[in-house]
Amino acid sequence: MLSSWGAFWWRNDTGARSSHRLCTQDMKPRLLVVPHIYAEDIAVREIELARRLKRFFDVFVLKWRDALHVDASSALWRRVKQVSVATRAALRSIGSGTARDGITLVESPVLQPVLLQRIFGAENALERCTRKNGRTLQTVLRELEITHLLLANGFFGVERIPGIHTFYDLVDWFPEEQMNVAQVEKTREKQRSIAANTDGVFAVSELLCEKLLRDCGIAAVPLPNGADISRLRSVDQGSVRVLRAKLGIENKFVIGYIGNHGAFTGVDLAVNAFLAAKANMPDAALLIVGPAEPWRALLNGHRRSGVVATGSVPPEEIAAYFNAIDLGILAQGISAGTDYAFQIKVVEYTACRKCVVSTPLATWKRLAWPNVILAKPTAEAWKDAFVKARGMEWLPEWERLAEPYDWATLAERMAGVMLGPGEI
């Protein structure tokens, strides 16, 4: 690990370090969280952290209609829906806060590039949106008397704001293998600018922290994705049996892939490996849980072979699905974006005492959890991994693997960085 959790302490307006608290001892500092995406039908990292940071802050979360979080049956229809969502988001006025789960949601207008890029081009559209949204953010910060800002979305720009201690959360890396040298360097320079204008940068994996230090000279704090361990482990087994019956997978060996299944998630690998394994495991079923619009035709085409796709599941119900499977899978392709990530679903599978088959992504190669089988991304290799995983016995000492990744534990570490040593 490159840096300790207490590596950053906020600076005053001149850049010098300060140990002065803005709040009196009996007042909590006021934190605004701007997530990398706002959604209520999937778990979002910064929102999960916000719910636990309320121990240390009065927490506000910026809410908007996000055009990136749109599914549709075709690319054209998705584009139409995105423009509609983005238009409504841009016309929204700043709304009064609504309390939920102990945090306050503040709805805000957000101008998104999808509305402007055909006119100005992608780069100029993003720049115009950033300027406009940055002014909106300044208004929200001023009106709410915010003392701390956790920012994870580039649509708002990153500036050093007098009197506010700003931290940036980097949740993923860009596909640098698809870019030329000039584009890569421009993106790295953007990351340097972010670091220069904040009091600290969090990054989602140790591997990403190492890359930021090596390529950009940024000493980021590693803060992985997590899970609600207690909730995942307290699901009533009677409700799990009811769910399996409802899905038609009772008396089956259920291979489960749970998440938001975009084009990069390798659902085709999962399906092809499952079909190849049927000869060895005739009682197996493949359960795909969560949005999977890019894969709809593939999944519908193999229903009779034992493929079950649920579509979106409310976050409050998802724990039962993790408990309803027998084997978890992670089929993402290997790229800079996936290798430097920290895939939350492996923690969630493990918290529910499931073995996992995954492509050999860098984070899981390094962690080398004994319940995770890494198999090269071919149907034959994955078929063999399914058979091997079915024969594995869960060991008591594996119980501890997921526990350091509980959201509450991670939020406490984050608060320790944002508030400084000895302040929590």
N, C-alpha and C positions, 0 to 999 in steps of 0.2 A: 504494500500500500504506500503510495507516494507521499501522502500528507495525512496528518491526524485530523480528527473531527474538529478540533479547536484551532485549525490552522489560520482561519480568518477572523478578524475582529474589525468592526466597522470603523471607517475613517470619518473624520470631520470634513467640512466643506473644502479645506485646503489640501486634503489627502493625507493629513497626519492621523495617526491612530489616536483614538480617544476611548476612555473608559467611562465617560459620563453617560448616564441614562437620561433619556428625554422624559421619562415618566417618573412620577413619584412612586415610592415603594409599594403603595397599595393600589396602583393602577397597572393594568396590563398594557403593553405596547400594542399598537394597532397595525395589523398585517393585511395587506391586499395581495391576493394570489391571482395571477393571470395564467391560467393553464395553457398548455401547448395546443389543446383542442377542448372545446366545451361540448360535453355530451352527457346525457342522463341515462342512456340505455346501455352503456358500457362503462367499465371501471376506467377512470382517468387518474393517472399518477398524482398530479398536483392536487386534485380534488380529494383523493384518499388521504394524502398527507395533511391537507387543510383541516379535515375532520379531526385529526389527532393533534394538530398544532393549537387547537383551541385551549389546551391546558396551559399554554404559555402566552397566547396572544388573544386579543379580540380579532377574530378572523372574518375577512370579507373576501368573497370570490367573485371575480368578474364573469358575467354570463352574457353570451351572445349566440345568435343563430349561426352555426358554423357550416359554411358551404362545403368544406372538405368532408364533413360527416353526412354524406348523402349516398344512398344506394338506389339503383334503378335497374331495370331489366335490359337496357341497352345504353351505349355510350351517349347517344343523342338525347335520350330521355333523362339521363343523369345530368347532362349539361343544362338542359332546360330547368330541371329541379334546382340545380346549383345556382343558376342566375336568379330564380325566384327567391330562394332562401337568402342569397346575398343582398338582394334588393330590399327585402324586409329588414334585414339586419342593419343596413345602412340608414334606413329611414327611422329606426327606433330612437326614441328619446331616452335620456338617462333616467332609469326608473328608481323608485325608492326600494330600499333593500327588503328582502323577504327572508325570514329566518328558516333554516332547515338544518337538522342534525347539529345544532349548536353553532352554525356559521351563518353569515348573512350573504345572500346572493344579491349582487347589484347588476341589474341588466343595463347594457350599454350599447350605443350604436357602434358598429364596426364596419369600416369600408374594406372590402376584400378584393384582391386583384382580379378575380374572375369577372368582375364588372367592367374592368378597364383595360385588360390586356389586349383585346382585339383592336382597340383604338391606339394605345400608347406602346404596346409591346410588353412582354412579361416584366422586364427589369424596371422600366419607367413606371409601370402600373404598381409594382410593389413599393417603389420609392414614394409615389403619391399617397398610397394607402398608409404607409408608415408615418408620413408627416401628419396626415389628418388624424389617424388613430392616436398618435403621440399627444396631440393637443387634447383629445378627448380624455386620455389617461391622466394628463396633468390636472384636468378639471376634477376628475373623480378623486384623485389623491388629495387635492386641496379641500374638497368638500367633506371628505371623510376624515380629514386630519390624520392621514396615514403616517406611521413612523417607519414601517418596514415594507418592502415590496419584494415579492418573489415572482419573477417574470420568466415565462417559458415559451413565449410566442413572439416571433420576429415582426409580426404585423404592427407592433406598437413602438418599435424603435427602442434603443437603449441609450439613455443619457444619464449623467450624474445629476441627481436632483438634490439641491441644498436641503438639509434637514431630514432626508429620507435615506435609509440604509437599504441599498438595492442588491439583490442576489439574483443570479440567472441560473436556470435549471436546463441543462442540455440533455434532452431525452433520446436523441438519436444522432447519427452521423450521416453526412450526405453521400450519394453514390459516386465517389471520386473516380472509380474505375471507368465511369462513363463520361468523364470530363477531360478537357485538355489541360495543359500545364497552367495556362493563364487563368482558367476558371477555378482550378484548385487553389491557386495562390490567392485569388480574390476572395474566395470563401474563407480561407485561413485568416486573411487580413480582417475580415468581418468578425471572426471569433476573437482576434486580438483586440479589436475595438470594443467588443462587448466586455471583455475582461477588464479593459482599462477604465470603463465607465461604471463598473460595479464594485461592490465590496467583497464579492466572492462568487465563484462559479461552482455549481454542483454538476456532476456528470454521472450518467446512469450505470457506468461500469468502470472497474479498475483499468481495463484495457483501453477504454476511451480516455480516461485520465492520462494514461501513459502516452497515448497518441497526441493529446493536446499539449503535453509538456514537450514531447519530442519535435512536433511539427510547428507548434505555435508559441512555445515558450510560456504556456499557461499552466499554472499549478492549480488544477481543479480538485475539488473534494469528491471522492467517490460516494455516491448514494444510490444503491441499487433499487430496483423495483421490489415491491413486497406483496404481502397477502394478509388477509384478516384470518390469522391462524385459528383463533378461538372459534370464530363463526364457521369456518370450514370443518372443524373437528367436532362441532356440537350438533350437527344435523341428525335429526331423528331417523333411525334406520327404517322405521315403518313408513315414513314419507318417501324414503329412497325406493322401497319396494313398490309403493304405489306409482312412483314416477316411471320405474322400469316397466311396469305393466302398461301404463299409459302409452309409452313409446314403443311397445311391442318387443322389448328386448329382455324380458324375463327369461331365465334359463339360458342366457347367451353369455359368451365371453365377449365383453364389450370393449372395443378399442375406441377411445374417445379423443377427439381433437376439438378443444374448446378455445374460443377467442373471436376476434374480428378478422374474418378470412378475406383479406385483400388478395390482389393478384400475385404477390410475392410469397404467399404462405404455403405453397406446395401441396395444395389439396389434391392435385392430380397424382402426385407421388403417393399420398396416403391411400387414395382409391385403388391405384394400380397394385400397390403392395398388398392391400387387403384382398383383392381379387386373386392375386397369386398365392396368398396364404390359405385360401379357402379349402384347398385339397388337404392341407395338414390340419386345419382347424374348421371343420364344417359347421361347428356351433357358434362361430364368431359373427359379430355384427360390428359395423363401423358407424359410430355416432359423431356427426359433425354439428357442433353447437355454436350458434352465433351467426351474425350476418355473413353471407357467403354468396353475394350476388354474382361475382365473376365466375363462379363455379356452378351456377344453377343447372345448366344443361347437363353437365357431367354427373352431378348428384342425382338429378331426376332420372337419368338414363340407367342408373344402377340400383334403383330402389328394390327391384325384385331379387337382387343379389345380396341384400342385407345391408344396404347403405341407408342410414336414416339421417335426415337433415332437419334441424328444428327451426332454423332462422333465429331472429333475435330473441333473447331471453332477458327478462328484467333482472338487473343486478342483484336485487334482493332474493332472487330464486336460484341464482347460479350455483351456490354452494351445494345444493342437492344434486346437480348434474355432475360436479366433480366427484361426489361420493357414489354416483350411479355407475361409473365406468370401472373397468378392471385394469386397464392399461392406458396411460396417457401418451400422446405423441406430439412432437414438434417437427414439422416438415419444411420449415423455411429454407429457401435456397441460400447459398453462401454468397455474401457480398459484403462490402464495407458497411452498409446499413445494418445488416443482421449480425456480422461478426463483432461489432463494437456495441451491440445492444445487450440488454439483460432481459431475457424473455420471462415475463412474470408467470406464465402458465406453468413453467417447470416447478417453480416454488409452490404454486397452488396444487398441482398434482401430488407433489411430495408431501405437502401438509396433510393431504388426504390419504397418505400411506399407499400411493400408487407407484409402480415402476414406470419408467418412461423410455420411449425410443425417440431419438432425435438425430437430425443431421449433425455432422461434426462441426458445430459452430464454436468459435474461439473461446467464448466465455465458459461453455460447458466442458470443453477440452481442459481448460485450466482448472476449473473447480473439481472435475472428476468425481462427481457424486456417485456412490456405488449403486444407487438404484436407477441410474441413467445409462442406457446403452446407446453409444454413438455408432451410427451406421451410415456408410456412404449413400448418397441419394440415388439409389437404384431400386427398382421393385424387388429384385432378387435378394439384395442385401437386407432390405427392410422385411421381407418375408421371413428370412432366417432370424432376424432380430425379434420379430413378433413371437416366433416359436420359443426362442431362448427366454424372452421376458416372461412368457406364460409359466415357465418352469421355475422362475425365481421365487424365493421365499423372502417376505419382508422381515428384516431383522430389527430387534428392539432399539439398537444403537442408532438406527437411521432416523428415529423420531426427532433427534436434535437438529437434523440438517436444515430444516426450514425455519427454525425458531428465531435465528438472528435477523430474519427478513420480515418479521411482523411489522405492519405499518406503524404501530405505536412506538416500537423500538427505533425505527428509522426516523420518525418525526421528532423524537427526543434528541437524536443525534443532529438533525437539521437545526432544531431550535438552539442547541448548544453552539453551533457555528454562528447563527444569526444574532444571538444575544450576547455571545462572548463567554469566556471562562468564568465559572462560578455564579452564573446568572440564572441557572435553572435548578 
